[in-house]
């Protein structure tokens, strides 16, 4: 695939011919099947594949806006780039894509055993691994990396990262529970087995206060904020700085780690086998 990527990226998308578009189709299919990924883990570090992200951007730039029919008698009307079609499914895929308004762009990898409740949206370059549950009104943004047995609860927003190209996509590792109406953005990495409580917002600019281990977690030199394995994160607040804030008792939002997973947490967050 590296040769195909290099050939594609050597072509100006403004001058793309049929052969160039065929190369992009191969890249899109490789993303859909999981052969290509926008980011991968080397030892314990997540590394961005810049060429994959550049290839996805190539597809946006080379695309021509077309009308997309949803049926002659449908009241719905859509237009999008011709290079970015949506996926279609069969029962052979062994994925439950429940009716009701879900869209998954081609070039997103949705593994066997995944359940997607409507409405939900999974964008190109995203990787959703086996037995994950994507609940209603959830978004999995472009190039986001979602592990095995993850629960993305209703209303969860997983940010996409295509530009800047070098930015690390949002990563949710295996066995993570993300509570309802959470937002995970800007290159945040949630490590294996962590629990992010309802309404938590995580991004690289927000410090996380670990009450258990007495430390403040901030983004590293690479611009990435990491939530430790097994951490249980809930919404909190801290006093705002400045004389006026102190006099008025103003606080600002901050996520806090209140505990690390134990048997009680495991029981409360386990995915229901019957849903499979």
Residue frames relative to the residue before (quaternion, step in Angstrom):
aa qw qx qy qz dx dy dz
X 1.0000 0.0000 0.0000 0.0000 0.00 0.00 0.00
X 0.5630 0.6116 -0.3991 0.3868 3.59 1.10 -0.52
X 0.6396 0.5241 -0.3269 0.4575 3.57 1.00 -0.81
X 0.6511 0.5104 -0.3149 0.4651 3.57 0.98 -0.84
X 0.6324 0.5298 -0.3280 0.4602 3.57 0.98 -0.83
X 0.6832 0.4917 -0.2954 0.4519 3.56 0.86 -0.95
X 0.6363 0.5184 -0.3284 0.4675 3.58 1.01 -0.77
X 0.6538 0.5142 -0.3110 0.4598 3.57 0.95 -0.89
X 0.7198 0.4666 -0.2585 0.4442 3.58 0.81 -1.02
X 0.5999 0.5556 -0.3629 0.4469 3.59 1.24 -0.27
X 0.6471 0.5128 -0.3052 0.4745 3.58 1.28 -0.26
X 0.4278 -0.6695 0.5435 0.2709 3.57 -0.95 0.85
X 0.4380 -0.7224 0.4551 0.2814 3.62 -0.59 1.05
X 0.5943 0.5701 -0.3673 0.4323 3.59 1.15 -0.49
X 0.7461 0.3542 -0.1976 0.5280 3.59 1.22 -0.48
X 0.3046 0.7942 -0.4866 0.1995 3.58 1.22 0.35
X 0.1771 -0.7642 0.6129 0.0949 3.55 -0.97 0.96
X 0.7654 -0.3609 0.2492 0.4710 3.57 -1.29 -0.09
X 0.6396 0.5324 -0.3289 0.4464 3.59 1.00 -0.79
X 0.6450 0.5125 -0.3170 0.4700 3.58 1.02 -0.80
X 0.6540 0.5075 -0.3152 0.4641 3.57 0.96 -0.81
X 0.6108 0.5389 -0.3492 0.4632 3.58 1.10 -0.64
X 0.6159 0.5290 -0.3450 0.4709 3.59 1.05 -0.71
X 0.6581 0.5032 -0.3171 0.4617 3.59 0.95 -0.83
X 0.6054 0.5467 -0.3524 0.4587 3.58 1.05 -0.70
X 0.6388 0.5182 -0.3246 0.4669 3.60 1.02 -0.79
X 0.6409 0.5086 -0.3208 0.4771 3.58 1.00 -0.80
X 0.6549 0.5216 -0.3065 0.4529 3.56 0.92 -0.91
X 0.6596 0.4991 -0.3051 0.4720 3.58 0.98 -0.83
X 0.6391 0.5230 -0.3237 0.4618 3.59 1.04 -0.76
X 0.6304 0.5066 -0.3265 0.4893 3.58 1.10 -0.67
X 0.6551 0.5239 -0.3147 0.4441 3.57 0.93 -0.88
X 0.7328 0.4144 -0.2372 0.4848 3.60 0.95 -0.81
X 0.5294 -0.6577 0.3975 0.3592 3.60 1.25 -0.17
X 0.4093 0.7000 -0.4831 0.3304 3.59 1.25 0.17
X 0.7473 0.2309 -0.1375 0.6077 3.55 1.12 -0.76
X 0.0403 -0.7768 0.6277 0.0325 3.55 -1.16 0.67
X 0.5233 -0.6453 0.4628 0.3092 3.56 -1.12 0.68
X 0.7787 0.0352 -0.0328 0.6256 3.58 1.24 -0.39
X 0.0356 -0.7910 0.6107 0.0134 3.57 -1.14 0.61
X 0.4916 -0.6792 0.4768 0.2640 3.52 -1.23 0.56
X 0.0786 -0.7606 0.6442 0.0186 3.55 -0.89 1.06
X 0.7738 -0.0741 -0.0383 0.6280 3.55 -0.35 1.31
X 0.7547 -0.3326 0.2371 0.5135 3.63 -0.41 -1.12
X 0.5983 0.5663 -0.3460 0.4490 3.58 1.27 0.33
X 0.3349 -0.7300 0.5607 0.2014 3.56 -0.97 0.89
X 0.1237 -0.8084 0.5755 -0.0009 3.54 -0.76 1.16
X 0.3830 -0.7254 0.5311 0.2121 3.56 -0.90 0.98
X 0.2665 -0.7064 0.6268 0.1927 3.56 -1.11 0.73
X 0.2903 -0.8108 0.4831 0.1581 3.55 -0.05 1.30
X 0.6446 0.5372 -0.3362 0.4276 3.58 0.98 -0.77
X 0.6164 0.5363 -0.3506 0.4578 3.58 1.05 -0.67
X 0.6765 0.4816 -0.2988 0.4702 3.57 0.89 -0.89
X 0.6335 0.5192 -0.3310 0.4685 3.58 1.03 -0.76
X 0.6403 0.5285 -0.3261 0.4521 3.58 1.04 -0.78
X 0.6309 0.5168 -0.3365 0.4708 3.60 1.02 -0.75
X 0.6524 0.4996 -0.3118 0.4770 3.58 0.96 -0.85
X 0.5765 0.5727 -0.3661 0.4534 3.58 1.13 -0.69
X 0.6625 0.5227 -0.3044 0.4418 3.57 0.94 -0.89
X 0.6260 0.5184 -0.3395 0.4735 3.58 1.05 -0.71
X 0.7156 0.4731 -0.2646 0.4405 3.56 0.83 -1.01
X 0.7016 0.4678 -0.2707 0.4644 3.56 1.06 -0.72
X 0.5653 0.6436 -0.3729 0.3566 3.56 1.23 -0.38
X 0.2749 -0.7222 0.6143 0.1601 3.52 -1.27 0.61
X 0.4721 -0.6867 0.4725 0.2869 3.57 -0.88 0.92
X 0.0151 0.7999 -0.5977 0.0515 3.55 -0.80 1.06
X 0.5050 -0.5997 0.5164 0.3447 3.54 -1.32 0.29
X 0.1739 -0.7796 0.5971 0.0734 3.55 -0.98 0.92
X 0.2685 -0.7938 0.5295 0.1317 3.54 -0.48 1.20
X 0.1497 -0.7699 0.6116 0.1036 3.55 -1.08 0.75
X 0.7647 -0.2839 0.1559 0.5571 3.55 1.17 0.57
X 0.5976 -0.6277 0.3723 0.3320 3.54 -0.96 0.91
X 0.7710 0.3531 -0.1783 0.4991 3.56 1.01 -0.81
X 0.4536 0.7041 -0.4453 0.3167 3.57 1.24 0.14
X 0.4242 -0.6871 0.5295 0.2599 3.56 -1.16 0.66
X 0.6192 0.5592 -0.3360 0.4371 3.59 1.27 -0.24
X 0.0620 -0.7850 0.6163 0.0075 3.54 -1.10 0.80
X 0.0496 -0.8164 0.5748 -0.0238 3.57 -0.89 0.96
X 0.0420 -0.7497 0.6567 0.0707 3.53 -1.30 0.50
X 0.1350 0.7778 -0.6044 0.1069 3.58 -1.02 0.80
X 0.6665 -0.4716 0.3791 0.4355 3.55 -1.34 0.09
X 0.5032 -0.6838 0.4363 0.2981 3.59 -0.91 0.88
X 0.6154 0.5623 -0.3362 0.4383 3.59 1.25 -0.36
X 0.7434 0.4049 -0.1864 0.4986 3.60 1.26 -0.33
X 0.0564 0.8295 -0.5526 0.0590 3.59 0.58 1.10
X 0.4945 -0.6233 0.5057 0.3335 3.54 -1.31 0.19
X 0.5410 -0.6191 0.4642 0.3297 3.54 -1.24 0.47
X 0.1707 -0.7269 0.6503 0.1402 3.51 -1.33 0.46
X 0.2718 -0.8099 0.5144 0.0751 3.55 -1.05 0.81
X 0.1106 -0.7335 0.6617 0.1092 3.48 -1.35 0.43
X 0.6498 -0.5219 0.3747 0.4062 3.56 -1.23 0.31
X 0.5470 0.6162 -0.3960 0.4053 3.60 1.21 -0.36
X 0.5930 0.5874 -0.3591 0.4176 3.58 1.20 -0.46
X 0.2642 -0.8007 0.4929 0.2147 3.59 1.30 -0.41
X 0.5296 0.5477 -0.4492 0.4667 3.52 0.95 1.00
X 0.2962 -0.7413 0.5691 0.1970 3.58 -1.03 0.73
X 0.0082 -0.7647 0.6424 -0.0498 3.53 -0.46 1.29
X 0.2169 -0.8407 0.4856 0.1020 3.55 0.12 1.36
X 0.5398 -0.6537 0.4140 0.3316 3.64 -0.88 0.90
X 0.5733 0.6389 -0.4215 0.2925 3.53 -1.20 0.56
X 0.8013 -0.3709 0.1755 0.4355 3.60 0.96 0.68
X 0.4498 0.6820 -0.4656 0.3403 3.62 1.19 0.27
X 0.0606 -0.7703 0.6335 0.0417 3.56 -1.14 0.73
X 0.0440 -0.7666 0.6406 0.0077 3.56 -0.98 0.92
X 0.3490 -0.7541 0.5190 0.2002 3.55 -0.62 1.11
X 0.5220 -0.5853 0.5072 0.3573 3.53 -1.14 0.62
X 0.6926 0.4027 -0.3357 0.4955 3.54 -1.01 0.87
X 0.5979 0.4598 -0.3767 0.5378 3.55 1.32 0.22
X 0.2969 -0.7479 0.5656 0.1803 3.58 -0.98 0.83
X 0.0080 0.7691 -0.6370 0.0522 3.55 -0.71 1.16
X 0.2847 -0.8304 0.4609 0.1301 3.56 -0.19 1.33
X 0.6836 -0.4614 0.3728 0.4252 3.52 -1.36 0.19
X 0.7825 0.3324 -0.2533 0.4616 3.53 -1.10 0.76
X 0.5082 0.6349 -0.4305 0.3915 3.59 1.25 -0.07
X 0.1598 -0.7492 0.6348 0.1011 3.55 -1.16 0.75
X 0.0642 -0.7817 0.6200 0.0197 3.56 -0.89 0.96
X 0.1992 -0.7865 0.5790 0.0807 3.56 -0.62 1.20
X 0.4539 -0.7235 0.4523 0.2568 3.59 -0.98 0.78
X 0.6533 -0.2729 -0.7037 -0.0591 1.50 -2.10 1.34
X 0.0064 0.7759 -0.6306 0.0144 3.57 -1.12 0.67
X 0.1718 -0.7772 0.5969 0.1004 3.55 -1.24 0.42
X 0.0521 -0.7730 0.6323 0.0015 3.57 -0.91 1.00
X 0.2606 -0.8226 0.4949 0.1022 3.55 -0.52 1.23
X 0.7106 -0.4708 0.3315 0.4044 3.54 -1.34 0.38
X 0.7817 0.3147 -0.2552 0.4740 3.56 -1.05 0.82
X 0.5305 0.6161 -0.4199 0.4033 3.59 1.22 -0.22
X 0.1665 -0.7565 0.6262 0.0889 3.55 -1.22 0.62
X 0.0099 -0.7920 0.6088 -0.0449 3.58 -0.55 1.21
X 0.2535 -0.8299 0.4838 0.1134 3.55 -0.35 1.27
X 0.7985 -0.4002 0.2069 0.3993 3.53 -1.40 0.29
X 0.8759 0.1457 -0.1174 0.4448 3.51 -1.30 0.74
X 0.4184 0.6780 -0.4907 0.3528 3.58 1.13 0.58
X 0.2637 -0.7441 0.5946 0.1522 3.55 -1.17 0.68
X 0.1073 -0.7625 0.6374 0.0288 3.56 -0.78 1.13
X 0.2162 -0.8350 0.4967 0.0969 3.55 -0.23 1.29
X 0.7686 -0.4045 0.2603 0.4217 3.54 -1.37 0.14
X 0.8472 0.1422 -0.1456 0.4908 3.55 -1.17 0.78
X 0.4415 0.6725 -0.4715 0.3613 3.59 1.14 0.62
X 0.1830 -0.7541 0.6219 0.1058 3.54 -1.23 0.66
X 0.0816 -0.7357 0.6694 0.0634 3.54 -1.03 0.87
X 0.2926 -0.8263 0.4624 0.1334 3.54 -0.23 1.34
X 0.7329 -0.4332 0.3035 0.4279 3.53 -1.34 0.26
X 0.8622 0.0999 -0.1343 0.4780 3.53 -0.98 1.06
X 0.4003 0.6973 -0.5030 0.3171 3.64 1.16 0.15
X 0.2435 -0.7742 0.5743 0.1073 3.57 -1.05 0.84
X 0.0387 -0.8111 0.5815 -0.0498 3.56 -0.49 1.28
X 0.3799 -0.7792 0.4632 0.1845 3.56 -0.73 1.09
X 0.7137 -0.4158 0.3515 0.4407 3.53 -1.35 -0.35
X 0.8661 0.1293 -0.0956 0.4732 3.55 -1.28 0.67
X 0.3429 0.7174 -0.5175 0.3162 3.56 1.07 0.79
X 0.1902 -0.7466 0.6219 0.1399 3.57 -1.17 0.62
X 0.0888 -0.7555 0.6488 0.0193 3.53 -0.63 1.22
X 0.2690 -0.8152 0.4943 0.1372 3.57 -0.17 1.29
X 0.7441 -0.4180 0.2821 0.4381 3.55 -1.34 0.18
X 0.8407 0.2160 -0.1732 0.4653 3.53 -1.01 0.89
X 0.4254 0.7083 -0.4698 0.3108 3.61 1.23 0.14
X 0.1535 -0.7687 0.6166 0.0730 3.55 -1.06 0.85
X 0.0729 -0.7707 0.6329 0.0097 3.57 -0.62 1.19
X 0.3839 -0.7806 0.4455 0.2117 3.56 -0.37 1.26
X 0.3508 -0.7161 0.5654 0.2107 3.52 -1.23 0.59
X 0.1236 -0.7874 0.6013 0.0558 3.56 -1.15 0.62
X 0.0984 0.7594 -0.6372 0.0875 3.55 -0.48 1.25
X 0.7875 0.0840 -0.0493 0.6086 3.57 1.04 -0.71
X 0.4618 -0.2193 -0.8525 0.1093 1.55 -1.77 1.75
X 0.6393 -0.5874 0.3474 0.3544 3.53 -1.09 0.83
X 0.7140 0.4839 -0.2618 0.4330 3.59 0.95 -0.84
X 0.4942 0.6773 -0.4345 0.3289 3.59 1.21 -0.21
X 0.4520 -0.6731 0.5117 0.2842 3.58 -1.07 0.76
X 0.4409 -0.6922 0.4937 0.2875 3.61 -0.79 0.92
X 0.6009 -0.5128 0.4511 0.4154 3.54 -1.28 0.27
X 0.0948 -0.7987 0.5942 0.0116 3.57 -0.88 1.01
X 0.0563 -0.7530 0.6556 0.0089 3.54 -0.93 1.02
X 0.2566 -0.8090 0.5096 0.1412 3.59 -0.34 1.20
X 0.7739 -0.3878 0.2498 0.4339 3.56 -1.37 0.11
X 0.8709 0.1807 -0.1159 0.4421 3.52 -1.33 0.58
X 0.4161 0.6867 -0.4828 0.3497 3.58 1.11 0.67
X 0.2129 -0.7420 0.6228 0.1271 3.54 -1.15 0.73
X 0.0805 -0.7766 0.6245 0.0192 3.58 -0.75 1.10
X 0.3466 -0.7808 0.4879 0.1793 3.58 -0.53 1.19
X 0.7243 -0.4721 0.3015 0.4020 3.54 -1.30 0.35
X 0.8597 0.1402 -0.1329 0.4729 3.52 -1.21 0.77
X 0.3719 0.6936 -0.5214 0.3296 3.58 1.05 0.69
X 0.1431 -0.7583 0.6244 0.1205 3.54 -1.28 0.42
X 0.0572 -0.7853 0.6164 -0.0059 3.57 -0.72 1.11
X 0.0526 0.8438 -0.5190 0.1264 3.56 -0.38 1.27
X 0.8597 0.2979 -0.1309 0.3937 3.50 -1.53 -0.09
X 0.7651 -0.4265 0.2330 0.4223 3.56 0.66 1.03
X 0.3513 0.7210 -0.5218 0.2906 3.59 1.11 0.48
X 0.1677 -0.7606 0.6201 0.0940 3.55 -1.09 0.77
X 0.1344 -0.7681 0.6234 0.0578 3.56 -0.78 1.08
X 0.3079 -0.8077 0.4809 0.1468 3.54 -0.36 1.28
X 0.7797 -0.4212 0.2401 0.3964 3.50 -1.36 0.52
X 0.8665 0.1769 -0.1314 0.4479 3.53 -1.05 0.89
X 0.4625 0.6779 -0.4644 0.3329 3.61 1.19 0.05
X 0.2382 -0.7315 0.6202 0.1532 3.53 -1.32 0.43
X 0.1133 -0.7807 0.6134 0.0376 3.56 -0.76 1.09
X 0.3468 -0.8001 0.4571 0.1752 3.56 -0.36 1.29
X 0.7359 -0.4434 0.3041 0.4116 3.51 -1.32 0.42
X 0.8560 0.2017 -0.1565 0.4496 3.53 -0.98 0.94
X 0.4597 0.6795 -0.4621 0.3368 3.62 1.21 0.10
X 0.1517 -0.7482 0.6397 0.0896 3.55 -1.12 0.81
X 0.0394 -0.7940 0.6066 -0.0102 3.56 -0.79 1.05
X 0.2098 0.7348 -0.6366 0.1038 3.53 -1.04 0.84
X 0.6998 -0.5152 0.3029 0.3913 3.54 -1.24 0.39
X 0.6698 0.5180 -0.3018 0.4382 3.59 1.18 -0.41
X 0.6786 0.4937 -0.2819 0.4650 3.59 1.22 -0.29
X 0.3406 -0.7359 0.5400 0.2257 3.63 -0.67 1.00
X 0.2488 -0.7460 0.6014 0.1410 3.55 -1.19 0.66
X 0.2575 -0.7870 0.5479 0.1187 3.58 -0.73 1.09
X 0.2056 -0.7803 0.5858 0.0761 3.54 -0.63 1.23
X 0.2195 -0.8166 0.5240 0.1019 3.56 -0.16 1.31
X 0.6121 0.5673 -0.3461 0.4285 3.58 1.17 -0.50
X 0.8108 0.2603 -0.1004 0.5146 3.58 0.82 -1.02
X 0.4557 -0.7440 0.4125 0.2621 3.56 1.28 0.24
X 0.5789 0.5582 -0.3837 0.4540 3.58 0.80 0.99
X 0.3286 -0.7028 0.5900 0.2237 3.53 -1.33 0.30
X 0.2398 -0.7728 0.5756 0.1182 3.57 -0.77 1.07
X 0.0124 0.7875 -0.6144 0.0478 3.53 -0.82 1.07
X 0.6515 -0.4920 0.3818 0.4331 3.57 -1.26 0.23
X 0.4370 -0.6982 0.5100 0.2479 3.54 -1.15 0.72
X 0.7579 -0.3610 0.2770 0.4674 3.53 -1.33 -0.17
X 0.6637 0.4948 -0.2975 0.4756 3.58 1.19 -0.52
X 0.5435 -0.6543 0.3827 0.3605 3.59 1.28 0.10
X 0.5746 0.6006 -0.3605 0.4233 3.57 1.28 0.24
X 0.2233 -0.7295 0.6323 0.1344 3.55 -1.08 0.84
X 0.1167 -0.8078 0.5760 0.0448 3.59 -0.79 1.01
X 0.2396 -0.7158 0.6398 0.1445 3.52 -1.07 0.90
X 0.4542 -0.7330 0.4268 0.2726 3.63 -0.60 1.10
X 0.6421 -0.5130 0.3944 0.4111 3.57 -1.23 0.41
X 0.8515 0.2027 -0.1459 0.4610 3.54 -1.04 0.84
X 0.4628 0.6892 -0.4531 0.3248 3.61 1.23 -0.02
X 0.2290 -0.7329 0.6232 0.1485 3.56 -1.17 0.68
X 0.0985 -0.8300 0.5485 -0.0211 3.55 -0.39 1.34
X 0.0086 -0.7855 0.6186 -0.0125 3.59 -0.94 0.92
X 0.6012 -0.5527 0.4106 0.4055 3.61 -1.21 0.30
X 0.0446 0.7930 -0.6065 0.0367 3.58 -1.09 0.72
X 0.2858 -0.7380 0.5739 0.2108 3.55 -1.26 -0.31
X 0.1266 -0.7568 0.6347 0.0918 3.52 -1.34 0.33
X 0.6111 -0.5672 0.3839 0.3968 3.62 -1.09 0.55
X 0.4195 -0.6764 0.5442 0.2653 3.55 -1.03 0.79
X 0.4857 -0.6776 0.4725 0.2858 3.57 -1.12 0.65
X 0.6485 0.5277 -0.3900 0.3859 3.56 -1.26 0.42
X 0.6292 -0.5802 0.3832 0.3475 3.53 -1.17 0.70
X 0.6611 0.5109 -0.3126 0.4519 3.56 0.92 -0.92
X 0.6518 0.5144 -0.3189 0.4570 3.58 0.93 -0.89
X 0.6563 0.5062 -0.3150 0.4624 3.58 0.97 -0.84
X 0.6843 0.4928 -0.2997 0.4462 3.58 0.89 -0.89
X 0.7322 0.4064 -0.2256 0.4978 3.57 1.09 -0.68
X 0.4353 -0.7230 0.4424 0.3035 3.58 1.26 -0.08
X 0.2988 0.7788 -0.4976 0.2380 3.56 1.13 0.73
X 0.1044 -0.7693 0.6288 0.0431 3.56 -1.07 0.88
X 0.2535 -0.7372 0.5993 0.1819 3.56 -1.23 0.42
X 0.5989 -0.5884 0.4184 0.3464 3.52 -1.23 0.60
X 0.1526 0.7578 -0.6328 0.0448 3.55 -1.18 0.60
X 0.4360 -0.6570 0.5293 0.3132 3.60 -1.06 0.62
X 0.1000 -0.7877 0.6048 0.0607 3.59 -1.12 0.64
X 0.3391 -0.6972 0.5928 0.2180 3.55 -1.17 0.70
X 0.1658 -0.8326 0.5258 0.0527 3.57 -0.49 1.21
X 0.7901 -0.0440 0.0367 0.6103 3.60 1.23 -0.39
X 0.3410 -0.6718 0.5933 0.2834 3.53 -1.38 -0.12
X 0.6854 -0.5446 0.2879 0.3882 3.55 -1.08 0.76
X 0.0084 -0.7500 0.6613 -0.0002 3.49 -1.23 0.74
X 0.7561 -0.3806 0.2513 0.4694 3.60 -1.26 -0.06
X 0.6287 0.5387 -0.3374 0.4479 3.57 1.04 -0.73
X 0.6440 0.5111 -0.3098 0.4776 3.58 1.01 -0.83
X 0.6386 0.5388 -0.3226 0.4448 3.57 0.96 -0.89
X 0.6672 0.5063 -0.3013 0.4558 3.58 0.94 -0.87
X 0.6920 0.4949 -0.2750 0.4479 3.56 1.03 -0.81
X 0.7755 0.3701 -0.1716 0.4818 3.59 1.11 -0.60
X 0.4490 0.7080 -0.4575 0.2963 3.61 1.21 -0.07
X 0.4761 -0.6599 0.5037 0.2901 3.57 -1.09 0.77
X 0.4749 -0.6869 0.4815 0.2659 3.54 -1.01 0.88
X 0.4107 -0.7384 0.4820 0.2321 3.58 -0.55 1.19
X 0.6125 0.5876 -0.3527 0.3939 3.58 1.03 -0.72
X 0.5987 0.5825 -0.3603 0.4153 3.58 1.14 -0.55
X 0.5940 0.5891 -0.3678 0.4059 3.56 1.18 -0.45
